[in-house]
Amino acid sequence: MMFFFRCCIFLSEGRLVRFEVSPKWRQKMKWFVLLILGCALFAATAAAIGFPEVTTDKSVWPDQIYLAGTGVPDEAEVTLTIDGIGDTIPAASIDLMFAIDVSGSMEGDPLAQAKKVAVYICLSMTETADQSGLIAFSTNAVLLRELSDQHLELLPLIDGLKADGWTALGDAINLAQAELTGPRHKEDNLQVILLMSDGASTRGASPFEAAQNAKASGTLIYALGFGDPASEETLRAIVSEPDSETYWHYPGPSEYDKIFVALHGLPTFLAARHVSVIERLDSRFIYIPGSFSITPDTVAGRTTGWNVGELDLGQTWSVVFRVTASDTGLLPLEVLPTSRANYMNFAGGWIDTPFPQEYIRVITGVGVEE
């Protein structure tokens, strides 16, 4: 790129005056322009980044057919397509809500070990763009510290935690999610909840429903278990997948760094897990037997389903089949929102994405609608 620092000014008389900028100021101006261009490029790149998701599309050809058996063509070809789109989730800055169980069963070593991990993570966040906040929960969930970048302010609060009461795990997740989606959340930061508990919920909202709602909105849920492994099944069930990378049982100091790195987003090229595609035809359309390019895994009347499994970023999956009609008119092909793609997103939340509505005009053999 060429940088020109020769300036021209038109005076009121129409004369042109030209002057040269000194080499010293020329260099300063060059770096200023580079800085502005760099910021603009960064902003444009950041704006283009999107979380992984699955999009749906549907096409029909031809979109006008004859009533079955009255003319040609009396069949339409339908194509269902899903695409894995978005960007790889990299290690990123996070908004982290600690949710620490202070119920009576956490008294002694479990709470002491939970405090050690929390303090280590707070100290590790001091030179980052992260934010952190603190919730303590027993019979009730209490927000002790709102999200901020003042991580060291959490240390005396963590140190002062004492165990007593029941375990309102679901309430803690709901409260953490409310803070992560509130006005203090940084838009560019990943939303993360770190649960520290010794087992199942004994009071308050359902932790499964609370976790599903949080994960569906893009929040990553991690958990550290400090009880008997058999009593921690609830924690394993509510963390983001895979639980081998989001759940730790009684972690020791050698694992603290691994936890800190994992909290900042696991790089993944997956758009979605457990993807399924469901198509339900309107009652006036019928599948042509044997026309499926991919055999359905489930068939129930006019409803068919395919278990796609995992879908990578940039991957496309599609199926083609043919239908015929039993009535005339401009008819909707499918029943919404039953016709959809269902999948687990990167955070472990379940998402339904309907297919777009398509219509087929069905005419009689003489070319006139009934």
C-alpha positions in Angstrom: 0.0 0.0 0.0 1.3 3.5 -0.8 0.9 6.2 1.7 0.7 9.8 0.4 1.2 12.6 2.9 1.3 15.4 0.4 -1.6 17.7 1.2 -3.4 20.1 -1.1 -5.6 23.0 -0.1 -7.8 25.1 -2.4 -8.0 28.7 -1.2 -10.9 31.0 -1.8 -9.3 32.5 -4.9 -9.0 29.1 -6.5 -5.2 28.9 -6.0 -3.8 25.5 -5.1 -1.3 25.4 -2.2 0.8 22.3 -1.6 2.9 21.5 1.4 5.0 18.5 2.5 4.7 16.8 5.9 8.0 16.2 7.7 9.4 12.7 7.7 8.8 12.5 11.5 5.1 13.2 11.3 4.8 11.2 8.1 5.9 8.0 10.1 3.5 8.9 12.9 0.6 9.3 10.4 1.5 6.0 8.7 1.2 4.1 12.0 -2.0 5.9 12.8 -3.5 4.9 9.5 -2.3 1.3 10.0 -3.9 1.3 13.4 -7.2 2.5 12.1 -7.2 0.0 9.3 -6.3 -2.8 11.7 -9.1 -1.9 14.0 -11.6 -1.8 11.1 -10.4 -5.2 9.9 -10.7 -6.7 13.4 -14.2 -5.2 13.9 -15.3 -6.6 10.5 -13.8 -10.0 11.3 -15.4 -10.1 14.7 -18.8 -9.1 13.4 -18.6 -12.0 10.9 -18.0 -14.7 13.5 -21.0 -16.8 14.3 -21.6 -19.6 16.7 -22.1 -23.1 15.1 -25.7 -23.9 14.2 -27.7 -25.9 11.8 -29.8 -24.3 9.0 -32.6 -25.9 7.1 -33.8 -25.6 3.5 -36.3 -27.3 1.3 -37.0 -27.3 -2.4 -39.8 -28.8 -4.6 -39.7 -29.6 -8.3 -41.9 -29.1 -10.1 -44.1 -26.9 -7.9 -47.2 -27.7 -10.1 -48.3 -31.3 -10.6 -51.4 -33.2 -11.7 -53.7 -35.0 -9.3 -52.5 -38.5 -9.0 -53.3 -40.6 -12.1 -54.8 -37.7 -14.1 -51.8 -36.4 -16.0 -48.0 -36.1 -16.2 -46.2 -35.1 -14.1 -48.2 -36.3 -11.1 -45.2 -36.5 -8.8 -43.0 -33.8 -7.2 -39.4 -34.3 -6.1 -38.7 -32.9 -2.6 -35.2 -32.2 -1.3 -34.5 -31.6 2.4 -31.2 -30.0 3.2 -29.4 -29.1 6.4 -26.1 -27.3 6.7 -23.6 -26.9 9.5 -22.6 -23.2 9.6 -20.7 -20.9 11.8 -17.1 -20.6 13.1 -14.9 -22.9 15.0 -15.3 -22.1 18.7 -11.8 -21.0 19.8 -10.3 -20.4 23.2 -12.1 -17.2 24.1 -12.7 -14.6 26.8 -15.5 -15.6 29.1 -18.1 -14.3 31.5 -17.8 -16.9 34.3 -20.3 -17.4 37.0 -19.1 -19.5 39.9 -22.0 -21.4 41.5 -20.7 -23.0 44.8 -22.7 -25.4 46.8 -22.6 -24.4 50.5 -25.3 -26.9 51.7 -24.6 -28.8 54.9 -23.2 -31.9 53.1 -20.3 -29.7 51.7 -19.0 -29.0 55.2 -15.3 -29.8 55.7 -13.1 -31.0 52.9 -15.5 -30.7 50.0 -16.0 -27.0 50.5 -12.3 -26.5 51.3 -11.4 -28.1 48.0 -14.0 -26.2 46.0 -12.6 -22.9 47.5 -9.1 -23.8 46.4 -10.2 -24.3 42.7 -12.2 -21.1 42.7 -9.3 -19.1 44.1 -6.9 -20.5 41.6 -9.2 -19.7 38.7 -9.8 -16.1 40.0 -6.0 -15.5 40.2 -5.5 -16.9 36.7 -8.1 -14.5 35.3 -6.5 -11.3 36.5 -4.6 -10.7 33.2 -7.4 -11.6 30.9 -10.5 -9.9 29.3 -12.7 -12.3 31.4 -15.4 -11.3 33.9 -16.4 -13.4 36.9 -19.2 -13.4 39.4 -20.1 -15.5 42.4 -23.3 -17.4 43.5 -23.5 -19.4 46.7 -26.4 -21.8 47.0 -27.8 -24.0 49.7 -31.5 -23.8 50.7 -31.6 -20.7 48.4 -29.3 -19.3 45.7 -27.7 -15.9 46.5 -25.8 -13.6 44.1 -22.8 -12.6 46.2 -20.9 -10.8 43.4 -22.1 -9.5 40.1 -20.1 -10.0 36.9 -17.0 -7.7 36.7 -13.3 -7.8 35.8 -12.3 -7.3 39.4 -11.6 -11.0 40.0 -9.6 -10.4 43.3 -12.7 -9.0 44.9 -14.2 -12.5 44.9 -11.4 -14.0 47.1 -12.6 -12.8 50.5 -16.2 -13.8 49.5 -15.0 -17.3 48.6 -13.0 -17.6 51.8 -16.0 -16.6 53.9 -18.3 -19.3 52.5 -19.8 -21.6 55.2 -21.8 -24.8 54.8 -25.4 -25.2 55.9 -28.9 -26.1 54.6 -30.3 -27.9 51.6 -29.2 -27.9 47.9 -31.1 -25.6 45.4 -29.0 -26.5 42.4 -31.7 -25.5 39.8 -32.2 -22.1 41.4 -28.4 -21.5 41.3 -28.3 -22.3 37.5 -31.3 -20.0 36.9 -29.7 -17.1 38.9 -26.3 -17.6 37.1 -28.0 -17.5 33.7 -29.9 -14.4 34.6 -26.6 -12.6 35.4 -25.0 -14.0 32.3 -27.8 -12.6 30.1 -28.1 -9.3 32.0 -26.7 -5.9 31.3 -23.2 -6.7 32.7 -22.6 -9.5 30.2 -19.9 -8.6 27.6 -21.3 -9.5 24.2 -18.1 -11.0 22.8 -17.5 -13.2 25.8 -18.6 -16.8 26.1 -21.2 -17.4 28.8 -20.0 -20.0 31.3 -21.3 -21.5 34.5 -19.0 -23.5 36.8 -20.9 -25.6 39.3 -19.2 -26.9 42.4 -21.3 -29.4 44.4 -21.3 -32.8 46.0 -24.4 -34.2 44.4 -28.1 -34.1 43.6 -30.5 -31.2 44.0 -32.8 -31.4 47.1 -34.8 -28.1 46.8 -36.1 -25.5 44.3 -36.3 -25.5 40.5 -35.4 -28.6 38.4 -31.7 -28.5 37.6 -32.3 -30.4 34.4 -34.8 -27.8 33.1 -32.7 -24.9 34.2 -29.6 -26.4 32.6 -31.4 -27.1 29.3 -32.7 -23.5 29.1 -29.2 -22.1 29.8 -27.5 -24.4 27.3 -30.1 -23.7 24.6 -29.2 -20.0 24.8 -25.5 -20.8 24.3 -24.2 -21.0 27.9 -21.6 -23.6 28.6 -22.0 -25.6 31.8 -19.1 -27.2 33.6 -19.1 -29.0 37.0 -16.7 -30.1 39.7 -18.0 -32.9 41.9 -16.9 -33.1 45.5 -19.0 -36.0 46.7 -19.5 -39.7 46.2 -19.3 -40.5 42.4 -22.7 -42.2 42.6 -24.3 -39.1 44.0 -23.0 -36.9 41.2 -25.1 -38.3 38.4 -27.1 -35.1 38.3 -24.0 -33.0 37.7 -22.9 -35.3 34.8 -26.4 -35.1 33.3 -26.5 -31.3 33.2 -23.1 -30.3 32.0 -22.3 -29.5 28.3 -21.2 -32.4 26.2 -18.9 -34.3 26.2 -18.9 -34.7 29.9 -15.4 -36.1 29.7 -14.2 -32.5 29.0 -16.7 -30.6 31.2 -16.9 -32.6 34.4 -14.2 -33.4 37.0 -14.5 -35.4 40.2 -12.5 -34.1 43.1 -9.9 -32.4 40.9 -6.4 -32.0 42.4 -4.0 -29.1 41.9 -2.5 -30.8 38.8 -5.8 -30.5 37.0 -6.5 -26.8 37.8 -4.8 -25.6 34.7 -6.7 -28.0 32.5 -10.0 -26.7 34.0 -9.0 -23.1 33.4 -8.2 -23.9 29.8 -11.4 -25.9 29.3 -13.5 -23.1 30.7 -12.3 -20.8 27.9 -14.0 -22.9 25.2 -13.0 -26.2 23.7 -12.0 -25.8 20.0 -14.5 -27.7 18.0 -15.2 -28.2 14.3 -18.7 -29.6 15.1 -21.8 -27.7 14.2 -24.1 -30.0 16.1 -24.5 -33.4 17.8 -27.4 -35.8 17.8 -28.9 -34.3 14.7 -32.2 -35.7 13.5 -34.4 -34.7 10.6 -38.2 -35.1 10.7 -40.6 -34.6 7.8 -44.4 -34.7 8.2 -46.5 -34.4 5.1 -49.8 -32.7 4.8 -52.6 -35.2 4.8 -53.2 -34.6 1.1 -49.8 -35.8 0.0 -48.4 -39.3 -0.1 -44.8 -40.6 -0.2 -43.9 -42.6 -3.3 -42.7 -46.0 -2.0 -39.0 -46.6 -2.6 -38.2 -43.0 -3.7 -36.0 -42.1 -0.8 -32.4 -41.4 -1.6 -31.6 -42.2 2.1 -33.8 -44.8 3.8 -35.7 -43.3 6.8 -34.8 -44.6 10.2 -38.4 -44.1 11.3 -41.7 -44.2 9.4 -45.1 -43.5 11.0 -47.8 -42.8 8.4 -46.9 -39.5 6.8 -44.1 -38.8 9.3 -40.5 -39.9 8.5 -37.3 -39.4 10.4 -33.6 -39.7 9.9 -30.9 -40.0 12.6 -28.0 -37.9 11.1 -25.7 -38.0 14.1 -22.9 -35.4 14.1 -22.8 -32.5 11.6 -19.5 -30.7 11.0 -19.0 -27.1 10.2 -19.3 -26.7 6.4 -21.0 -30.1 6.0 -24.2 -30.5 4.1 -26.7 -33.4 4.5 -29.6 -33.9 2.2 -32.3 -36.4 1.3 -34.5 -36.6 -1.8 -37.9 -38.3 -2.2 -41.0 -38.0 -4.3 -44.6 -37.3 -3.4 -48.0 -37.4 -5.1 -51.3 -35.6 -4.2 -54.8 -36.8 -3.4 -56.5 -33.4 -3.7 -56.3 -30.2 -5.8 -55.5 -26.6 -5.0 -52.4 -24.7 -3.7 -51.5 -27.0 -0.9 -48.9 -26.8 1.9 -46.5 -29.7 1.5 -45.7 -30.2 5.2 -47.0 -29.7 8.7 -45.1 -27.1 10.7 -43.4 -27.0 13.1 -43.3 -30.9 13.1 -41.1 -30.8 9.9 -37.8 -29.7 11.4 -34.2 -30.5 12.3 -33.5 -31.2 15.9 -30.0 -31.1 17.4 -27.8 -30.4 20.3 -25.8 -27.2 20.0 -22.2 -26.6 20.9 -23.2 -25.7 24.5 -25.3 -28.9 25.0 -28.7 -27.3 24.5 -31.4 -28.8 22.3 -32.5 -26.7 19.3 -35.5 -27.2 16.9 -35.1 -25.5 13.5 -38.2 -25.9 11.3 -37.9 -26.4 7.5 -39.3 -23.6 5.4 -42.9 -24.0 4.2 -43.3 -25.1 0.6 -46.5 -25.2 -1.5 -47.4 -27.4 -4.5 -50.2 -26.4 -6.9 -52.2 -29.5 -7.8 -54.4 -29.4 -10.9 -56.8 -31.9 -12.6 -56.1 -33.7 -15.9 -57.8 -31.0 -17.9 -55.5 -28.3 -16.4 -58.3 -26.7 -14.4 -58.4 -26.5 -10.6 -61.4 -28.1 -9.0 
